[in-house]
Amino acid sequence: MRLPAFALFALFATAALTIPGCGDGNVVGGDESEIISRVELHFTPVGGGETLSFAFSDPDGDGGVSGEAQRIELGADTDYRLELRLYNDLVTPAVDIGEEIADEAEEHMFLFATDLGNYSYDDLESDYGADAIGDDLPVGLVHTVAADVAGAGNFRVVLRHLPELNGTPQKAADLPQLFADGDALPGDVDVDVVFELVVQ
């Protein structure tokens, strides 16, 4: 599914990112949270070439220091394979939160917005295990990003946590379009980070 370029909403980068309801252990009457202190974006040219890596990092978690997002620099008129990785570096050893998202693929979806290109999902829930609930929908740990327009802008990364609600799936195929239109979305925000983007 190839989507049109999306205008960015207000610039926003969370100081401490969490995944409500994810992680080991049973929770009754409340949410368990996993801290996400680092979000990595790895862009590899589809035609071959060096992987370009950029990160959002919040090394003190809920402390008083805000997280920082590195500036993304991409080549114009280039298609990239984008892989996302998420970690909790506040514990030793660090925890790979991306593995938890893959394990709960049917409850998560990444959404993106940029005014300098297009993106398409390159993964489905069934890539990470049995597709047991509803349609086999994208997850978003892997994408193709087309850097179509030279210039300066932003690249917004959002992760929604979408568990079933009263036995009904909240995750749906129209979520990317609802996001692009600025409509209300179901579920909870696990990640919302905006990177500065330069395409040249």
FIDRENFI-265740 format. One line per 3 residues: number of its first residue (from 0); their letters; for each residue x, y, z of N, C-alpha, C. Coordinates in steps of 0.2 Angstrom, whole numbers, plus 2048, in hexadecimal, padded with zeros to 3 digits. Each point is the difference from the previous one (the first is absolute). Layout:
NUM> a> X,Y,Z,X,Y,Z,X,Y,Z ~ ... .
END
This chain:
0> mrl> 804,7FA,800,7FC,806,800,804,806,800 ~ 800,804,7FB,804,806,800,7FB,806,801 ~ 803,805,805,7FC,805,802,803,807,7FE .
3> paf> 7FB,805,7FF,803,806,7FE,804,804,806 ~ 804,805,7FE,804,803,805,7FB,804,804 ~ 802,800,807,7FB,802,805,803,807,803 .
6> alf> 7FC,805,801,802,806,803,801,7FE,807 ~ 805,803,803,801,7FF,807,7FC,804,805 ~ 7FE,7FD,805,7FC,804,806,806,804,804 .
9> alf> 7FE,802,806,804,804,804,806,7FC,802 ~ 806,803,800,806,7FD,802,800,7FD,807 ~ 801,7FA,801,800,7FD,807,805,7FA,801 .
12> ata> 803,801,805,805,7FA,802,7FF,7FE,807 ~ 7FE,7FB,802,7FF,7FE,807,806,800,804 ~ 800,802,806,806,800,804,801,7F9,803 .
15> alt> 7FB,7FC,801,801,7F9,802,7FB,7FC,7FC ~ 802,7FB,7FD,7FB,7FC,7FC,7FE,7F9,803 ~ 7FA,7FE,800,7FE,7FA,803,7FB,7FC,7FC .
18> ipg> 800,7FA,801,7FC,7FB,7FD,7FB,7FE,805 ~ 7FA,803,801,7FB,7FD,805,7FE,7F9,7FE ~ 800,7FC,806,7FD,7F9,7FF,804,7FB,7FC .
21> cgd> 806,802,7FF,805,7FB,7FC,805,7FE,806 ~ 802,7FA,7FE,806,7FD,805,7FD,7FA,803 ~ 805,7FD,804,7FE,7FA,804,7FC,801,806 .
24> gnv> 7FD,7FB,802,7FC,801,806,7F8,801,7FF ~ 7FC,7FE,805,7F9,801,7FF,7FE,806,804 ~ 7FC,804,7FD,7FD,806,803,7F9,800,800 .
27> vgg> 7FD,801,806,7F9,800,800,7FE,807,803 ~ 7FB,803,7FC,7FD,807,802,805,805,800 ~ 805,800,7FB,805,805,7FF,805,7FE,7FA .
30> des> 804,805,7FF,805,7FF,7FA,807,7FF,803 ~ 804,7FC,7FD,807,7FF,801,803,804,7FA ~ 806,803,802,803,804,7FB,807,7FE,7FF .
33> eii> 803,800,7FA,807,7FF,7FF,802,807,7FD ~ 806,802,803,803,806,7FE,803,7FF,7F9 ~ 800,805,7FC,803,800,7FA,805,806,800 .
36> srv> 806,7FF,801,805,806,800,804,801,7FA ~ 7FF,7FC,7FB,803,801,7FA,7FC,7FD,7FA ~ 7FF,804,7FB,7FD,7FE,7F9,805,801,7FB .
39> elh> 802,7FB,7FC,805,800,7FB,7FC,7FF,7F9 ~ 802,804,7FB,7FE,800,7F9,806,7FE,7FC ~ 7FF,7FB,7FC,806,7FE,7FC,7FE,800,7F9 .
42> ftp> 802,804,7FC,7FE,801,7F9,806,7FD,7FB ~ 7FE,7FB,7FC,805,7FD,7FC,7FD,801,7F9 ~ 804,803,7FB,7FE,801,7F9,7FE,7F9,7FD .
45> vgg> 7FA,800,7FD,7FE,7FA,7FD,804,7FD,7FA ~ 804,805,7FD,804,7FE,7FA,807,7FE,803 ~ 801,800,806,807,7FF,803,803,806,803 .
48> get> 804,7FF,805,804,806,803,800,7FF,807 ~ 803,805,803,801,801,807,7FA,801,804 ~ 7FF,7FC,805,7FA,802,805,801,806,804 .
51> lsf> 7FB,804,800,800,806,804,7FC,800,806 ~ 803,801,806,7FC,7FF,806,7FF,806,804 ~ 7FA,801,803,7FF,806,804,7FC,7FD,806 .
54> afs> 800,804,805,7FD,7FE,806,7FD,806,804 ~ 7FA,7FE,804,7FE,804,805,802,7FD,807 ~ 803,804,804,803,7FD,807,7FD,804,806 .
57> dpd> 7FE,7FD,805,7FE,803,806,804,7FC,806 ~ 806,802,801,804,7FB,804,7FE,800,807 ~ 7FC,806,803,7FE,7FF,807,7F9,7FF,801 .
60> gdg> 7FD,7FD,7FB,7F9,7FE,800,7FB,806,803 ~ 7FD,7FF,806,7FC,804,803,803,806,803 ~ 807,801,800,803,805,803,7FF,807,7FD .
63> gvs> 803,805,802,7FF,807,7FE,803,802,7F9 ~ 804,7FB,7FD,803,802,7FA,7FC,7FD,7FA ~ 7FE,805,7FB,7FC,7FE,7FA,804,7FB,7FC .
66> gea> 7FD,7FC,7FC,803,7FC,7FB,802,804,7FA ~ 805,7FD,7FC,802,804,7FA,800,7FB,7FA ~ 7FD,803,7FA,800,7FC,7FA,805,803,7FB .
69> qri> 804,7FB,7FD,805,802,7FB,7FD,802,7FA ~ 803,805,7FC,7FD,802,7FA,801,7FB,7FB ~ 7FB,7FE,7FC,801,7FB,7FB,802,803,7F9 .
72> elg> 805,7FE,7FD,802,802,7F9,800,7FB,7FB ~ 7FC,801,7FB,7FF,7FB,7FB,801,803,7F9 ~ 802,7FB,7FB,801,802,7F9,7F9,801,7FD .
75> adt> 800,805,7FB,7FA,801,7FD,7FF,7FB,7FA ~ 7F9,7FF,7FE,7FF,7FB,7FB,803,7F9,802 ~ 7FF,7FE,806,803,7FA,802,7FB,7FC,804 .
78> dyr> 7FF,7F9,7FF,7FC,7FC,804,804,7FD,805 ~ 7FE,800,806,803,7FD,806,7FC,7FA,803 ~ 803,7FB,802,7FD,7FB,805,801,803,807 .
81> lel> 7FB,801,804,800,803,806,7FE,7FA,805 ~ 805,7FF,805,7FF,7FB,806,800,804,806 ~ 7FB,7FF,804,7FF,803,807,802,7FC,805 .
84> rly> 804,802,805,802,7FC,806,7FF,805,806 ~ 7FD,7FD,805,7FF,803,807,803,7FD,806 ~ 802,804,804,804,7FD,806,7FE,803,806 .
87> ndl> 801,7FD,806,800,803,807,807,7FF,802 ~ 804,805,800,807,801,802,801,801,808 ~ 7FA,801,803,801,802,807,801,7FA,805 .
90> vtp> 800,7FA,7FD,801,7FA,804,806,7FC,7FC ~ 803,7FC,804,806,7FC,7FE,7FF,7F9,800 ~ 800,7FC,7FB,801,802,7F9,7FA,804,7FD .
93> avd> 801,804,7FB,7FB,803,7FD,7FB,7FC,7FD ~ 7FA,802,800,7FA,7FC,7FE,7FE,802,7F9 ~ 7FF,7FB,7FB,7FE,801,7F9,7F9,800,800 .
96> ige> 7FD,806,800,7F9,801,800,7FD,7FE,7F9 ~ 804,801,7FB,7FD,7FD,7F9,7FE,7F9,800 ~ 803,7FC,804,7FE,7F9,801,7F9,7FF,803 .
99> eia> 7FF,804,805,7F9,800,803,7FB,803,7FB ~ 802,805,7FC,7FB,802,7FB,7FE,7FB,7FB ~ 806,7FC,7FE,7FF,7FB,7FB,7FC,7FA,803 .
102> dea> 801,7FF,806,7FC,7FA,804,7F8,802,800 ~ 7FF,807,801,7F9,802,800,7FE,804,7FA ~ 802,7FD,7FA,7FF,804,7FA,7F9,802,7FE .
105> eeh> 7FB,7FC,802,7F9,802,7FF,7FE,805,804 ~ 804,803,805,7FE,805,805,804,806,7FE ~ 804,801,7FB,804,805,7FF,800,802,7F9 .
108> mfl> 801,807,7FF,801,803,7F9,804,806,800 ~ 805,800,7FC,804,807,7FF,7FC,804,7FB ~ 800,806,801,7FD,805,7FB,806,806,7FF .
111> fat> 800,802,7FA,805,805,7FE,7FD,806,7FD ~ 804,806,801,7FE,806,7FC,806,803,7FE ~ 800,802,7F9,806,804,7FE,7FD,804,7FA .
114> dlg> 803,806,7FF,7FE,804,7FB,805,800,7FA ~ 805,7FB,800,805,800,7FB,801,7F9,7FD ~ 7FA,7FC,800,801,7FA,7FD,7FA,7FB,801 .
117> nys> 800,7FA,7FF,7FB,7FB,801,803,7FA,803 ~ 7FB,7FC,803,802,7FA,803,7FB,7FA,7FF ~ 803,7FA,800,7FB,7FA,7FF,802,7FB,805 .
120> ydd> 7FC,7FD,803,801,7FA,805,803,7FA,7FD ~ 805,7FD,803,803,7FA,7FD,800,7FA,805 ~ 7FB,801,805,7FF,7FA,804,7F9,7FF,802 .
123> les> 7FE,7FA,802,7F9,7FE,802,801,7FD,806 ~ 7FA,7FF,804,800,7FD,806,802,7F9,7FF ~ 7FE,7FD,7FB,802,7F8,7FF,808,7FF,7FF .
126> dyg> 804,806,7FF,807,7FF,800,803,7FF,806 ~ 7FC,801,806,802,7FF,806,7FD,7FB,804 ~ 7FB,7FC,7FD,7FD,7FB,804,7F9,7FF,7FD .
129> ada> 7FC,7FC,803,7FA,7FE,7FD,7FB,806,800 ~ 7FC,801,7FB,7FC,806,7FF,7F9,7FD,803 ~ 7FF,801,806,7FA,7FD,804,7FA,805,800 .
132> igd> 801,806,7FF,7FA,805,801,7FF,804,7FA ~ 7FB,800,7FD,7FE,805,7FB,804,7FF,7FA ~ 801,805,7FC,804,800,7FA,807,800,801 .
135> dlp> 804,7FE,7FB,808,800,801,802,807,7FE ~ 801,804,805,801,807,7FF,808,802,801 ~ 802,805,7FD,807,803,801,802,801,808 .
138> vgl> 806,7FF,801,803,802,807,804,806,800 ~ 805,800,7FB,804,806,7FF,807,800,803 ~ 802,7FB,802,807,7FF,802,805,801,7FA .
141> vht> 7FD,7FE,7FA,804,801,7FA,7FC,803,7FA ~ 803,805,7FD,7FC,804,7FB,805,801,7FA ~ 7FD,803,7FB,803,803,7FA,7FF,807,800 .
144> vaa> 805,805,800,7FF,807,801,803,803,7F9 ~ 7FC,803,7FD,802,804,7F9,801,807,802 ~ 807,802,800,802,807,801,7FF,804,7F9 .
147> dva> 7FA,802,7FF,7FE,803,7F9,802,807,7FF ~ 800,804,806,800,807,7FF,806,803,804 ~ 804,804,7FD,806,803,803,7FD,806,804 .
150> gag> 803,800,806,7FE,806,805,801,7FE,807 ~ 7FE,804,804,800,7FF,807,7F9,800,803 ~ 7FF,7FB,805,7F9,7FF,803,801,7FC,806 .
153> nfr> 7FB,7FB,801,800,7FC,806,7FE,7F9,7FE ~ 801,7FC,805,7FE,7F9,7FF,7FE,7FD,807 ~ 7F9,7FF,800,7FD,7FE,806,7FF,7F9,800 .
156> vvl> 801,7FD,806,800,7F9,801,7FB,7FF,806 ~ 7FA,7FC,7FF,7FB,7FF,805,7FF,7F9,801 ~ 800,7FD,806,7FE,7F9,801,7FA,800,804 .
159> rhl> 7FB,7FD,7FD,7F9,7FF,804,800,7F9,803 ~ 7FE,7FF,806,7FE,7FA,803,7F9,7FF,800 ~ 7FE,7FA,7FD,7F9,7FF,7FE,7FD,7FA,802 .
162> pel> 800,7FE,806,7FD,7FA,802,7F9,7FF,7FF ~ 7FD,7FA,800,7F9,800,7FF,7FC,803,805 ~ 7FA,803,7FF,7FC,804,804,7F9,7FC,800 .
165> ngt> 7FF,7FD,806,7F9,7FC,801,800,7FB,7FB ~ 805,7FD,7FE,800,7FA,7FB,800,803,7F9 ~ 801,806,7FF,800,803,7F9,807,803,7FE .
168> pqk> 803,7FE,7FB,806,803,7FE,800,807,7FF ~ 805,804,803,800,807,7FE,805,802,7FA ~ 804,7FB,7FF,805,801,7FA,7FC,7FF,7FA .
171> aad> 801,805,7FB,7FC,7FF,7FA,804,803,7FA ~ 7FE,7FE,7FA,804,802,7FA,800,807,7FF ~ 7FB,804,802,7FF,807,7FE,804,805,805 .
174> lpq> 803,7FD,805,804,804,805,805,805,7FD ~ 804,7FE,7FB,804,805,7FD,7FD,806,7FD ~ 7FA,7FF,7FD,7FD,805,7FD,7FC,805,805 .
177> lfa> 7FE,7FC,805,7FD,804,806,805,805,803 ~ 806,7FD,801,806,804,802,802,806,7FC ~ 800,7FE,7F9,801,806,7FB,7FB,805,800 .
180> dgd> 7FA,7FE,802,7FA,805,800,800,804,806 ~ 804,7FE,805,7FF,803,807,7FB,7FE,804 ~ 7FD,7FA,7FE,7FA,7FE,804,802,7FC,806 .
183> alp> 7FB,800,805,802,7FC,806,801,7F9,7FF ~ 805,7FD,803,802,7F9,7FF,7FE,7FC,807 ~ 7FF,7F9,7FF,7FF,7FC,805,806,7FE,804 .
186> gdv> 800,7FD,805,806,7FE,804,804,805,803 ~ 806,7FF,802,804,804,804,807,802,7FC ~ 803,806,802,806,802,7FD,806,7FC,804 .
189> dvd> 804,7FC,7FC,806,7FD,803,806,805,7FF ~ 800,802,7FA,806,804,7FD,7FD,806,7FC ~ 803,806,801,7FE,805,7FB,806,805,800 .
192> vvf> 804,7FF,7FB,807,804,800,800,803,7F9 ~ 802,806,800,802,804,7F9,807,801,7FF ~ 803,7FE,7FB,806,801,7FE,801,806,7FB .
195> elv> 805,804,800,801,805,7FB,803,7FC,7FA ~ 7FD,801,7FA,802,7FC,7FA,803,805,7FA ~ 805,7FE,7FD,803,804,7FB,801,7FB,7FA .
198> vq> 7FE,802,7FA,800,7FB,7FA,804,805,7FB ~ 806,7FD,7FE,804,804,7FB,804,7FC,7FB .
END
